[in-house]
Amino acid sequence: MKVKVFTILTLACALFMMACGKSDADLQKAATDKLAAEKVVGVIVVVKGGVATLTGEVADVTVKGKANAAVKSVEGITSVTDSTTTKPL
């Protein structure tokens, strides 16, 4: 009997945690960490309501695309608004 109650409580806690999702601050940190892992510099990420906005200046369109793809890959980010600019030649 105790095992069943413990199992049910464990499952209930797990479901509750999954339903809560990640906060915008958690998503922002995950996106920033992902950019660092991809060695993308010059990009600032702000997350509100699951939407990530990228700002800053990057070297070229390749880096711009890499930043966009990296942030989109973060679980919980619903969309990305890319407002980064490229450095003039």
Phi and psi in degrees as a GROMACS rama.xvg file:
@    title "Ramachandran Plot"
@    xaxis  label "Phi"
@    yaxis  label "Psi"
@TYPE xy
-62.4375  -35.9556  LYS-2
-65.1074  -42.1041  VAL-3
-62.7986  -45.0845  LYS-4
-62.9816  -44.9299  VAL-5
-61.5966  -43.4259  PHE-6
-62.5999  -44.3796  THR-7
-64.0091  -43.5668  ILE-8
-64.1059  -39.4702  LEU-9
-63.6877  -45.1871  THR-10
-64.1032  -40.3375  LEU-11
-62.9732  -42.4994  ALA-12
-64.1345  -42.0395  CYS-13
-63.0781  -44.0566  ALA-14
-64.479  -39.795  LEU-15
-62.6279  -44.1213  PHE-16
-64.2098  -38.802  MET-17
-69.004  -35.8282  MET-18
-69.7567  -31.9682  ALA-19
-67.486  -34.6396  CYS-20
70.4183  -174.955  GLY-21
-95.931  147.347  LYS-22
-77.105  164.423  SER-23
-59.8724  -36.5088  ASP-24
-64.4014  -40.485  ALA-25
-64.5195  -42.9789  ASP-26
-65.0165  -40.387  LEU-27
-62.9954  -42.8298  GLN-28
-65.556  -42.1561  LYS-29
-62.6218  -41.2293  ALA-30
-66.8343  -42.13  ALA-31
-63.9189  -41.7926  THR-32
-64.0526  -38.6053  ASP-33
-65.0904  -41.5611  LYS-34
-62.624  -41.7234  LEU-35
-63.3656  -41.4089  ALA-36
-64.1468  -33.8313  ALA-37
-84.967  0.878754  GLU-38
59.7769  38.5894  LYS-39
-95.3835  121.12  VAL-40
-116.796  156.764  VAL-41
87.7933  5.48487  GLY-42
-113.539  131.401  VAL-43
-108.988  135.29  ILE-44
-113.798  131.794  VAL-45
-126.851  131.118  VAL-46
-117.091  127.43  VAL-47
-136.406  123.127  LYS-48
62.0034  28.9294  GLY-49
84.0165  -5.09113  GLY-50
-97.0389  123.639  VAL-51
-94.7403  131.79  ALA-52
-113.165  125.864  THR-53
-102.265  131.454  LEU-54
-133.669  166.674  THR-55
120.896  -177.257  GLY-56
-120.25  130.306  GLU-57
-117.11  164.91  VAL-58
-65.4223  -43.6679  ALA-59
-159.977  -179.055  ASP-60
-67.14  -24.5169  VAL-61
-64.7357  -45.3661  THR-62
-66.6654  -37.8355  VAL-63
-59.2261  -46.4237  LYS-64
-65.6764  -38.9823  GLY-65
-64.3708  -41.1373  LYS-66
-63.8437  -46.172  ALA-67
-59.8651  -47.3151  ASN-68
-64.8674  -40.0537  ALA-69
-62.1902  -45.1965  ALA-70
-70.5174  -38.0136  VAL-71
-61.7195  -27.0004  LYS-72
-78.9302  -7.22087  SER-73
-75.6438  122.13  VAL-74
-65.0706  126.394  GLU-75
110.289  -21.2811  GLY-76
-78.0341  122.904  ILE-77
-87.7802  -33.216  THR-78
-159.236  166.3  SER-79
-128.623  129.208  VAL-80
-105.206  114.334  THR-81
-98.1098  104.093  ASP-82
-109.399  22.4014  SER-83
-73.6405  157.217  THR-84
-120.698  159.406  THR-85
-102.122  147.835  THR-86
-66.9522  140.658  LYS-87
-67.6039  150.584  PRO-88
